[in-house]
Amino acid sequence: MIRRRFALVLLSAISLATATGPWSGADLDSTPKTFEAPHQDEPGVKSIWFEGVPYKGKPTRVFAYYGVPAGSGQQQFPAMVLIHGGGGTAFAEWVRMWNARGYAAIAMDTTGAVPAKAVDAKTMWNPQRTRTEFSGPTGWGDFANVDLAPEDQWSYHAVAAVIRAHSLLRSFPEVDARRVGVTGISWGGYLTSIVSGLDARFRFAAPVYGCGFLGEDSAWLKDFEKLGPARAERWLSLWDPSKYIGASRMPMLWVNGTNDFAYPPPSWRKSYRLAKGPRTLAYRVRMPHGHPQGAKPEEIFAFADSILRKGPRLARISKQGIEKDTAWVTFSSSRPITKAELAFTRDTGKWQDRKWEIVPAELKGKKALAAVPADAKVFYLNLYDAEGRVVSGEFQDR
């Protein structure tokens, strides 16, 4: 079992969602049983099977890769839980990326699959997957099975897999259980958003692309339309992150792109505003959507270092506004800010199709400002440090 104080914190966090969430009795704060995994270890990491929650009354097992920094010795490390997105699986390379930064890390498959070993750069982020006799429901979204009992649907199992992976990670003697963060990509960002409101043991969360309010604007509007109003509402009431994000009190780094095909800006903004803890935005113009792109933003590593290793923090925007067509933000930063820019679009209509433009902004001490073109419909300011890490202001509508 987890130390008593952490168990009480988790149970308190899960109880915040009991009005609509089904996980409160799932015993997710206990260290799960582990089994020998039917898989060849990747270089530098270990394969693990751990016990998942039952599926249609039968036991399940979750596959994961786990790794620690080389030459670990007797010290304890900060750690990360890594959640893949649609089409993905447990990525050994992602674990190794965090190990190289001085973190222990675990990456689990959320669809009941075991990944084939990656043999080159092409398959590293796109390996084949095999289901087993212990597999739970497949992802992602699982809209067609919305009429099943909640505990037999994918989101239930995926969230449980993440929290149990966290519990397992915390049980390892080389992991400092007081210093664990979580990040996820796309559907993994969706899961990160949910988990941020359920598992208060995490010190921070960094959802990439993923957010809530999927029924209002997302890539799955046609799926909800096919379900019909009643069934769509059932899915959203159970599984939309907006039902859980409001319980989050931890620092969150929200990473997304202006033209993301799946999680458009209005739903993203409503989601990050719903969370109660400190927030930092990294909003890149036309950021590509994918596992390699979502795993590598330097902002995520710097955010983790600032919270888990007492490193210098990213810029913090304190205020923002517009006066006489000049947009401005005020900020503080432990890292020197060397560049600022105004991003804007003159277009309306579908967010994914809008053309975005960038012009330099002026830095005056702890303030950045730029003239907004008269025909700009949406705009925001970006701040960059010397290494190119970005922190964004909120986008503003005209």
VOGU-3710 file (C-alpha; in Angstrom, 3 decimals, decimal comma):
1> mirrrfalvl> 0,000/0,000/0,000  1,029/3,586/-0,550  2,046/5,513/2,497  -1,015/6,493/4,453  -0,838/10,220/3,814  -0,635/9,744/0,042  -3,432/7,178/0,040  -5,692/9,590/1,888  -4,872/12,341/-0,597  -5,744/10,096/-3,569
11> lsaislatat> -8,979/8,854/-2,063  -9,962/12,450/-1,344  -9,165/13,414/-4,940  -11,154/10,533/-6,416  -14,125/11,326/-4,172  -14,418/14,711/-5,879  -15,615/12,892/-8,996  -17,996/10,398/-7,409  -21,070/12,298/-8,594  -20,242/11,347/-12,190
21> gpwsgadlds> -17,047/9,293/-12,097  -16,939/5,519/-11,705  -13,441/4,991/-10,270  -14,034/5,656/-6,575  -14,174/1,984/-5,566  -11,473/0,672/-7,874  -8,652/0,523/-5,295  -6,332/2,367/-7,664  -4,073/3,659/-4,886  -2,790/0,149/-4,087
31> tpktfeaphq> 0,391/-1,116/-5,699  -0,774/-3,534/-8,418  0,518/-7,052/-8,789  3,173/-7,514/-11,447  3,845/-10,429/-13,786  6,549/-11,552/-16,175  5,823/-9,780/-19,436  5,677/-11,792/-22,685  7,994/-9,384/-24,413  11,664/-8,801/-25,124
41> depgvksiwf> 13,136/-5,874/-23,230  14,096/-2,785/-25,188  17,638/-1,436/-24,658  17,901/0,338/-21,322  14,334/-0,356/-20,165  12,383/-3,241/-18,648  9,085/-4,798/-19,712  6,405/-5,132/-17,029  2,896/-6,548/-16,901  0,787/-5,233/-14,039
51> egvpykgkpt> -2,741/-6,039/-12,952  -5,467/-3,912/-14,514  -9,103/-3,582/-13,526  -11,503/-6,408/-14,513  -13,110/-6,368/-17,959  -16,494/-8,078/-18,264  -15,695/-9,948/-15,075  -12,315/-11,233/-16,267  -8,825/-10,177/-15,091  -6,716/-7,866/-17,242
61> rvfayygvpa> -3,049/-7,006/-17,408  -1,424/-3,771/-18,554  1,881/-3,746/-20,422  4,455/-1,082/-19,546  8,072/-0,104/-20,109  10,013/1,152/-17,099  13,465/2,677/-16,951  15,798/4,606/-14,646  18,837/6,797/-15,367  22,087/4,973/-15,991
71> gsgqqqfpam> 24,314/4,466/-12,955  21,422/4,959/-10,546  23,244/3,716/-7,451  21,360/4,262/-4,197  19,803/7,640/-4,938  16,119/8,324/-5,523  14,956/9,973/-8,728  12,049/12,151/-9,707  9,769/10,266/-12,072  7,269/10,592/-14,911
81> vlihggggta> 4,182/8,714/-16,065  3,934/8,838/-19,878  0,598/8,343/-21,674  0,504/7,610/-25,400  -2,201/8,750/-27,782  -4,269/7,218/-30,565  -2,392/4,675/-32,662  0,317/4,522/-30,023  1,398/2,166/-27,298  3,985/2,047/-24,532
91> faewvrmwna> 7,008/3,779/-26,076  10,431/2,622/-24,906  12,073/5,587/-26,605  9,941/8,014/-24,599  11,061/6,342/-21,371  14,688/6,587/-22,489  14,250/10,294/-23,276  13,255/10,980/-19,674  15,916/8,628/-18,284  18,531/10,668/-20,146
101> rgyaaiamdt> 17,210/13,773/-18,364  17,666/12,182/-14,929  14,146/10,818/-14,404  12,734/7,378/-13,800  9,776/6,839/-16,132  6,977/4,416/-16,916  4,970/4,243/-20,143  1,966/1,926/-20,231  -0,271/0,722/-23,069  -3,847/1,903/-22,494
111> tgavpakavd> -5,553/-0,395/-25,011  -4,751/-3,840/-23,660  -1,978/-4,410/-26,178  1,642/-5,519/-26,088  3,879/-3,600/-28,525  6,245/-5,251/-30,953  9,863/-4,370/-30,342  10,918/-1,211/-32,176  13,901/-1,939/-34,382  14,570/1,410/-36,049
121> aktmwnpqrt> 13,545/5,068/-36,076  10,540/4,306/-38,299  8,977/1,733/-35,973  10,117/3,440/-32,769  7,041/5,661/-32,730  4,765/3,354/-34,734  5,263/-0,243/-33,574  2,864/-3,092/-34,243  0,625/-4,094/-31,354  -0,690/-7,495/-30,274
131> rtefsgptgw> -3,669/-8,209/-28,027  -3,550/-10,983/-25,455  -5,901/-13,116/-23,404  -5,614/-10,465/-20,664  -6,558/-7,489/-22,840  -9,273/-5,067/-21,831  -11,281/-2,864/-24,209  -9,635/-1,280/-27,224  -9,305/2,493/-27,645  -9,737/5,227/-28,483
141> gdfanvdlap> -12,919/6,891/-27,305  -14,808/3,613/-27,665  -17,959/5,506/-28,671  -19,746/2,436/-30,051  -19,721/0,753/-26,623  -21,222/3,653/-24,702  -24,189/1,485/-23,659  -21,994/-0,990/-21,792  -21,440/-0,726/-18,062  -18,918/2,077/-17,393
151> edqwsyhava> -16,352/-0,384/-16,039  -16,353/-2,200/-19,401  -15,547/0,887/-21,475  -12,151/2,074/-22,675  -11,876/5,393/-20,813  -12,523/3,651/-17,501  -9,745/1,131/-18,160  -7,315/3,670/-19,586  -7,620/6,039/-16,614  -7,288/3,092/-14,222
161> avirahsllr> -4,161/1,922/-16,072  -2,570/5,358/-15,686  -3,299/5,651/-11,973  -2,181/2,076/-11,281  1,008/2,700/-13,250  1,557/5,697/-10,985  0,987/3,554/-7,888  3,442/0,962/-9,190  6,035/3,601/-10,032  5,826/5,065/-6,536
171> sfpevdarrv> 6,513/1,638/-5,007  9,986/1,311/-6,554  12,733/2,140/-4,034  14,708/4,206/-6,563  11,717/6,526/-7,145  11,039/9,543/-4,955  7,264/9,263/-4,553  7,082/12,947/-3,598  8,315/13,963/-7,064  6,221/12,434/-9,836
181> gvtgiswggy> 4,622/14,175/-12,822  2,435/13,047/-15,715  2,289/13,964/-19,391  0,286/12,565/-22,295  -0,120/13,113/-26,022  -3,454/13,551/-27,874  -5,760/10,872/-26,397  -3,006/10,670/-23,783  -3,473/14,398/-23,197  -7,188/13,719/-22,837
191> ltsivsglda> -6,360/11,089/-20,182  -3,872/13,440/-18,508  -6,624/16,034/-18,214  -8,925/13,540/-16,493  -6,213/12,168/-14,211  -5,217/15,674/-13,113  -8,586/15,902/-11,366  -8,488/12,399/-9,893  -4,967/11,665/-8,677  -3,706/14,457/-6,429
201> rfrfaapvyg> -0,447/12,590/-5,775  0,962/13,947/-9,048  2,997/17,102/-8,568  2,097/18,439/-12,021  0,370/17,489/-15,260  1,278/18,395/-18,857  -1,438/17,480/-21,376  -0,286/17,827/-24,980  -3,087/18,679/-27,449  -5,720/16,850/-25,383
211> cgflgedsaw> -8,457/18,635/-23,449  -12,154/18,482/-22,610  -15,406/19,901/-23,980  -15,196/17,426/-26,845  -18,926/17,643/-27,472  -18,664/21,365/-28,188  -15,774/21,359/-30,649  -13,391/18,508/-31,459  -12,511/15,972/-34,139  -15,274/13,697/-32,833
221> lkdfeklgpa> -18,383/15,782/-33,438  -19,541/13,330/-36,113  -19,126/10,461/-33,657  -21,375/12,231/-31,183  -23,873/12,978/-33,937  -24,023/9,275/-34,835  -24,633/8,384/-31,200  -27,656/10,663/-30,975  -28,318/13,195/-28,217  -29,026/10,773/-25,350
231> raerwlslwd> -26,109/8,416/-25,976  -23,726/11,298/-26,689  -24,700/12,881/-23,397  -24,064/9,585/-21,617  -20,525/9,403/-23,075  -19,795/13,030/-22,270  -21,165/12,802/-18,738  -18,927/9,801/-18,029  -15,772/10,495/-19,983  -15,369/14,113/-21,022
241> pskyigasrm> -12,395/15,647/-19,159  -14,468/18,730/-18,336  -16,198/16,605/-15,678  -12,899/16,158/-13,812  -10,486/18,994/-14,634  -12,243/21,333/-12,223  -11,024/19,214/-9,313  -7,378/19,681/-10,307  -5,263/21,856/-7,999  -1,806/20,967/-9,343
251> pmlwvngtnd> 0,335/23,109/-11,665  -0,426/22,326/-15,305  1,447/22,989/-18,528  -0,918/23,031/-21,505  0,753/22,388/-24,878  -1,084/22,737/-28,196  -0,950/24,163/-31,706  -3,114/26,800/-33,357  -4,391/24,471/-36,086  -4,671/21,207/-34,199
261> faypppswrk> -7,085/18,933/-36,052  -8,447/17,222/-32,944  -8,515/19,689/-30,039  -9,332/23,213/-31,289  -8,593/26,401/-29,342  -12,073/27,121/-27,879  -12,328/23,704/-26,179  -8,687/23,915/-25,116  -9,181/27,362/-23,548  -12,317/26,321/-21,668
271> syrlakgprt> -10,410/23,323/-20,316  -7,346/25,126/-19,003  -9,520/27,809/-17,446  -11,475/25,140/-15,596  -8,444/23,753/-13,732  -7,884/25,403/-10,332  -4,085/25,220/-10,086  -1,404/27,458/-11,621  -1,287/27,151/-15,412  1,329/27,740/-18,078
281> layrvrmphg> 0,514/27,759/-21,792  2,773/26,758/-24,681  0,767/27,494/-27,831  2,769/27,145/-31,020  1,638/28,280/-34,437  0,861/25,213/-36,566  2,450/22,744/-34,153  2,310/19,312/-35,861  0,165/16,639/-34,212  1,972/13,393/-33,463
291> hpqgakpeei> 3,771/11,278/-30,903  7,346/12,393/-31,709  6,264/16,048/-31,805  4,235/15,750/-28,601  6,983/13,994/-26,661  9,833/16,417/-27,385  8,801/19,992/-26,466  11,547/21,424/-24,286  8,914/23,304/-22,310  7,762/20,006/-20,776
301> fafadsilrk> 11,236/19,044/-19,581  11,864/22,540/-18,201  8,473/22,569/-16,452  9,250/19,207/-14,849  12,701/20,375/-13,757  11,289/23,526/-12,174  8,817/21,578/-10,036  10,545/18,265/-9,380  14,202/19,356/-9,322  13,988/23,001/-8,208
311> gprlariskq> 15,291/24,180/-11,562  14,673/27,612/-13,075  11,034/28,044/-13,990  9,547/29,040/-17,287  8,207/32,538/-17,754  5,030/33,336/-15,853  2,586/35,742/-17,462  0,929/37,777/-14,736  -1,378/40,049/-16,743  -2,388/40,659/-20,309
321> giekdtawvt> -4,636/43,010/-22,237  -5,053/45,319/-25,207  -5,002/49,123/-25,175  -5,555/51,223/-28,291  -4,872/48,246/-30,565  -1,656/47,340/-28,705  -1,601/43,897/-27,124  0,589/43,462/-24,059  1,600/40,979/-21,379  3,556/41,447/-18,183
331> fsssrpitka> 5,683/38,578/-16,942  8,339/37,286/-14,589  10,909/34,649/-15,457  13,873/32,813/-13,944  15,219/32,463/-17,481  16,090/35,536/-19,585  13,417/36,255/-22,208  15,179/37,071/-25,464  12,318/37,324/-27,967  8,605/38,019/-28,135
341> elaftrdtgk> 6,122/37,759/-30,982  2,508/38,456/-31,797  0,637/35,595/-33,476  -2,666/36,436/-35,154  -5,155/35,293/-37,741  -7,337/37,405/-39,993  -9,582/34,430/-40,720  -12,831/33,192/-39,272  -14,490/29,823/-39,699  -13,037/26,404/-39,022
351> wqdrkweivp> -10,086/26,730/-36,662  -8,071/24,019/-38,355  -8,089/25,949/-41,657  -7,187/29,419/-40,414  -3,983/31,042/-41,583  -1,813/32,375/-38,768  0,802/35,102/-39,108  3,635/36,158/-36,801  5,203/39,595/-36,290  7,886/40,624/-33,770
361> aelkgkkala> 6,793/42,096/-30,449  8,752/44,600/-28,384  10,300/43,725/-25,049  10,357/46,508/-22,447  11,706/45,109/-19,201  9,092/42,657/-17,906  6,554/43,629/-20,538  6,010/42,553/-24,149  3,785/44,502/-26,512  2,843/44,646/-30,186
371> avpadakvfy> 0,414/46,471/-32,434  -2,484/44,250/-33,474  -3,525/44,541/-37,140  -6,949/46,118/-37,482  -8,378/43,085/-39,275  -6,981/40,455/-36,874  -9,782/38,282/-35,524  -7,752/36,362/-32,902  -4,306/37,127/-31,458  -1,927/36,312/-28,632
381> lnlydaegrv> 1,666/36,938/-27,527  4,513/34,429/-27,215  7,640/34,806/-25,066  10,850/32,903/-25,849  13,923/32,230/-23,749  17,412/31,824/-25,193  16,883/28,083/-25,784  13,675/28,669/-27,727  11,226/27,557/-25,056  7,904/29,302/-25,467
391> vsgefqdr> 5,334/30,552/-22,975  2,120/31,956/-24,390  -0,496/34,438/-23,350  -4,140/33,544/-23,752  -5,520/34,059/-27,220  -7,972/36,934/-27,422  -10,945/37,294/-29,769  -12,100/40,432/-31,503
//
